[in-house]
Amino acid sequence: MGKTAIVAGGTGLVGHELIQLLLQDRIYEKVIAIVRTNIPTAGLVGHEKLVQWTTDYRHLESVIDPSVVEHSHVFCTLGTTIKKAGTQEQFRKVDFEYPMELGEIALKYGADAFVIVTAMGANRQSSIFYNKVKGEVEEGLRGLGLPSLSILRPSLILGDRREVRIGERMGSAVSRFLAPLMIGGLRTYRPIHARTIANGLIKAAQSGVTGVRVLTSAEIAKLSSP
């Protein structure tokens, strides 16, 4: 029997790439996408390995099949922006409360691995709200005692987003220009493509490493390389 992968956040930039790679991976017999609305992307809907669990996340556990979670790999790519969320409270729901509930479900029903994307600069002591929440969710998940927790902290994420983020586009252009100059310790700050992160998520889940592991952009890129 192959593995089951469970993905929360499959309609986002990294999540979309992740689901595509998981569907191609022979290790996984089933790929479950936890979504608010069905994934619209052509080529994914109707795939024989893809199952979609629809929820507004307020009643997440009601859509969960415990027998499917057992020994699965759970991937969390949930994330938003203050602008899109509308308020800090709503941002916190998406970037802290929902991932924490997913982590609790993974622990409760015996998932083998839990892997999450946070951000470079995640720090619960940060004066920047975004970084503070990312740091808080990392700390919260650590406290659950998951058997295998991998935390990926990418720098600026490259890829084709559905929504336009002017600041990220400008930062991406500058970072692409400066990337060749970012060597040594500066490799951590190099922009990283969403597909590289997605591949890193899978490699982290399949590594069999127990306990907590935190990966920077440079480490994600190294893990993702052939």
C-alpha positions as CSV (number, residue, x, y, z in Angstrom):
1,M,0.0,0.0,0.0
2,G,1.3,3.5,-0.9
3,K,1.4,6.5,1.3
4,T,-1.4,9.1,1.7
5,A,-0.5,12.8,1.5
6,I,-2.8,15.4,3.0
7,V,-2.4,19.0,1.9
8,A,-3.9,22.1,3.5
9,G,-3.5,25.2,1.3
10,G,-3.4,23.4,-2.1
11,T,-4.8,26.4,-4.0
12,G,-1.9,28.7,-3.1
13,L,1.4,29.2,-5.0
14,V,3.4,26.5,-3.1
15,G,0.4,24.3,-2.5
16,H,-0.4,24.1,-6.2
17,E,3.1,23.0,-7.0
18,L,3.1,20.5,-4.2
19,I,-0.1,18.8,-5.3
20,Q,1.3,18.4,-8.8
21,L,4.5,16.8,-7.6
22,L,2.6,14.5,-5.1
23,L,0.4,13.3,-7.9
24,Q,3.5,12.3,-9.9
25,D,5.2,10.7,-7.0
26,R,4.8,6.9,-7.0
27,I,5.2,6.7,-3.2
28,Y,1.8,8.3,-2.8
29,E,-1.3,6.2,-3.5
30,K,-3.7,9.0,-2.6
31,V,-3.4,12.8,-2.4
32,I,-6.0,14.6,-0.3
33,A,-6.5,18.3,-0.7
34,I,-8.2,20.2,2.1
35,V,-9.8,23.1,0.4
36,R,-12.5,25.8,0.8
37,T,-13.6,25.4,-2.8
38,N,-12.7,22.7,-5.3
39,I,-9.3,23.1,-7.0
40,P,-10.1,24.6,-10.4
41,T,-6.8,24.0,-12.1
42,A,-7.0,22.0,-15.3
43,G,-5.1,18.7,-15.2
44,L,-5.7,18.2,-11.4
45,V,-9.5,17.8,-11.2
46,G,-10.5,14.2,-12.0
47,H,-7.0,12.8,-11.3
48,E,-7.4,9.3,-10.0
49,K,-5.2,9.9,-7.0
50,L,-6.7,13.2,-6.0
51,V,-9.4,13.5,-3.3
52,Q,-10.8,16.9,-2.1
53,W,-12.1,17.5,1.4
54,T,-14.1,20.8,1.4
55,T,-14.3,22.8,4.6
56,D,-14.3,26.4,5.8
57,Y,-11.8,25.4,8.5
58,R,-14.1,26.4,11.3
59,H,-15.2,22.7,11.5
60,L,-12.0,21.1,10.1
61,E,-12.2,17.9,12.1
62,S,-15.7,17.1,10.8
63,V,-14.3,16.3,7.4
64,I,-11.4,14.3,8.6
65,D,-11.3,10.5,8.3
66,P,-9.0,9.3,11.1
67,S,-8.1,6.1,9.3
68,V,-6.8,8.0,6.4
69,V,-4.6,10.3,8.6
70,E,-2.9,7.4,10.3
71,H,0.6,7.0,8.9
72,S,0.0,9.8,6.4
73,H,2.3,12.7,5.5
74,V,0.5,16.0,6.4
75,F,1.6,19.1,4.5
76,C,0.6,22.7,5.6
77,T,1.1,25.4,3.0
78,L,-1.7,27.7,4.4
79,G,-0.8,31.4,4.3
80,T,-2.3,34.8,3.5
81,T,-1.5,38.5,3.8
82,I,-2.9,41.2,6.0
83,K,-4.3,42.9,2.9
84,K,-6.1,39.8,1.7
85,A,-7.2,38.7,5.2
86,G,-8.6,42.2,5.9
87,T,-7.6,42.2,9.6
88,Q,-4.9,40.9,11.9
89,E,-7.4,38.7,13.5
90,Q,-8.3,37.0,10.3
91,F,-4.7,36.7,9.3
92,R,-4.0,34.9,12.6
93,K,-6.8,32.5,11.9
94,V,-5.2,31.4,8.6
95,D,-1.6,31.5,9.7
96,F,-1.8,30.3,13.3
97,E,-5.2,28.8,14.3
98,Y,-5.8,26.6,11.2
99,P,-2.2,25.1,11.1
100,M,-2.3,24.4,14.8
101,E,-5.6,22.6,14.5
102,L,-4.2,20.6,11.6
103,G,-1.1,19.7,13.7
104,E,-3.3,18.6,16.5
105,I,-5.3,16.3,14.1
106,A,-2.1,14.9,12.7
107,L,-0.9,14.1,16.2
108,K,-4.2,12.7,17.4
109,Y,-4.7,10.3,14.5
110,G,-1.1,9.2,14.1
111,A,0.4,10.9,11.0
112,D,4.0,9.9,10.4
113,A,5.2,13.4,9.4
114,F,4.0,17.0,9.5
115,V,5.6,19.5,7.3
116,I,4.9,23.3,7.2
117,V,6.0,26.4,5.3
118,T,6.5,29.4,7.5
119,A,8.9,32.3,6.5
120,M,12.4,33.5,6.9
121,G,12.4,35.8,9.9
122,A,9.8,33.8,11.8
123,N,10.2,34.9,15.4
124,R,7.5,35.1,18.1
125,Q,9.4,38.1,19.7
126,S,9.4,40.1,16.4
127,S,7.8,43.5,16.3
128,I,6.6,42.7,12.8
129,F,3.2,41.1,13.1
130,Y,3.7,38.7,10.1
131,N,7.0,37.4,11.5
132,K,5.6,37.2,15.0
133,V,2.6,35.0,14.0
134,K,4.9,32.8,11.9
135,G,7.1,32.4,15.0
136,E,4.2,31.6,17.2
137,V,2.9,28.9,15.0
138,E,6.3,27.3,14.9
139,E,6.5,27.3,18.7
140,G,3.0,26.0,19.0
141,L,3.7,23.1,16.7
142,R,6.9,22.3,18.5
143,G,4.9,22.1,21.7
144,L,2.6,19.4,20.4
145,G,5.3,16.8,20.3
146,L,4.7,15.6,16.8
147,P,6.9,12.6,16.0
148,S,8.3,14.3,12.9
149,L,8.0,18.1,12.3
150,S,9.8,19.8,9.5
151,I,9.6,23.6,9.3
152,L,10.6,25.2,6.0
153,R,11.5,28.9,6.2
154,P,11.8,30.2,2.6
155,S,13.0,33.7,1.6
156,L,11.2,35.5,-1.2
157,I,9.1,33.0,-3.1
158,L,9.2,33.0,-6.9
159,G,6.4,31.7,-9.2
160,D,3.2,32.8,-11.0
161,R,0.6,34.0,-8.5
162,R,-3.0,34.4,-9.4
163,E,-3.2,37.7,-7.4
164,V,-0.9,40.6,-8.1
165,R,1.5,41.6,-5.3
166,I,3.3,44.7,-6.4
167,G,5.8,44.7,-3.5
168,E,6.7,41.0,-4.1
169,R,7.1,41.7,-7.9
170,M,9.6,44.5,-7.2
171,G,11.4,42.5,-4.6
172,S,11.5,39.5,-7.0
173,A,13.1,41.6,-9.8
174,V,15.7,43.0,-7.5
175,S,16.5,39.6,-5.9
176,R,16.9,37.9,-9.2
177,F,19.5,40.5,-10.2
178,L,21.3,40.2,-6.9
179,A,21.0,36.4,-6.5
180,P,24.4,35.6,-8.2
181,L,26.1,37.8,-5.6
182,M,24.5,36.0,-2.7
183,I,27.1,33.5,-1.8
184,G,28.3,32.0,1.5
185,G,26.0,33.0,4.4
186,L,23.9,35.2,2.0
187,R,22.6,32.1,0.2
188,T,19.8,32.0,2.8
189,Y,18.4,35.3,1.4
190,R,18.3,34.1,-2.3
191,P,14.8,34.0,-3.7
192,I,13.5,30.5,-4.1
193,H,11.0,29.0,-6.6
194,A,7.7,27.6,-5.3
195,R,8.4,24.3,-7.0
196,T,11.7,24.0,-5.2
197,I,10.0,24.5,-1.9
198,A,7.3,22.0,-2.8
199,N,10.0,19.4,-3.7
200,G,11.7,20.2,-0.4
201,L,8.4,19.6,1.5
202,I,8.2,16.2,0.0
203,K,11.8,15.3,0.6
204,A,11.5,16.4,4.2
205,A,8.4,14.3,4.8
206,Q,10.0,11.2,3.2
207,S,13.3,11.6,5.0
208,G,12.2,9.7,8.1
209,V,13.9,12.2,10.3
210,T,12.2,12.3,13.8
211,G,11.9,15.3,16.1
212,V,12.0,18.9,14.9
213,R,14.0,20.2,11.9
214,V,14.1,23.8,10.6
215,L,15.3,24.4,7.0
216,T,16.4,27.7,5.5
217,S,16.1,28.6,1.8
218,A,19.6,27.4,1.2
219,E,18.9,24.1,3.0
220,I,15.6,23.7,1.1
221,A,17.4,24.2,-2.2
222,K,20.1,21.6,-1.2
223,L,17.5,19.1,-0.1
224,S,15.5,19.5,-3.3
225,S,18.5,19.0,-5.6
226,P,18.8,15.6,-7.3
